[in-house]
């Protein structure tokens, strides 16, 4: 049995994104665990078939060069998690969260879940959405584009960021 057969290529997580017309159209499939491993296709299905060939080639090349092949991530089903989490934090942060929850009229638990969800959504949006409006849209520029551009500039490479509700601009933590 060859080394490549010991790893099931179907176990690697594949991310597929739609390419803009400026980027040639179609779909791009990448394998986060295998740097540089990617392929494209006219449809998501074609990109997936093509990236499986790219995974095989990536693994074969890594083995030939004597490099370690990263193991695929093991999929974990939601049933493996209870949904309960114990969290320790500094007293000052606890106080600030309690005060904000009181202002919002919700529980501390609900507020923390909301903030985590917003952070995950923000990260997803930052990776999936690019704001590009050409033309003269002063209200859009003032309310959305300029704060978004400022936010991205301030937070390049910084995972800790927040949106300040009381001030429509973004601020870095």
Secondary structure, DSSP 8 states (H G I E B T S, - for coil): --HHHHS-GGGS--EEEE--GGGTSSEEEE-TTSTT-EEEESSHHHHHHHHHHHHHHHHHHHHHTT-----------GGG--S-------HHHHHHHHHHHHHHTS-HHHHHHHHHHHHHHHHHHHHH------S--HHHIIIIIHHHHHHHHHTTT---EEE-TTSSSEEE-
